[in-house]
């Protein structure tokens, strides 16, 4: 049974060398359209400066 009030998924953090924001679903019904819309909006708004990561000695800065 799927609980429509929360996203039921397998969250994963720190897979390998880099931090990532991944989520894995087993069934299509587990995907919450509201959560998906919120995640996509956040991904457009939050951008990181990977071009200068070597110059900053591994320090990742957020682009404005």
Secondary structure, DSSP 8 states (H G I E B T S, - for coil): ---TTS---EEE---TTS---EEE-SSGGG--HHHHHHHHHHHHH--B--TTTTTTTT---B--
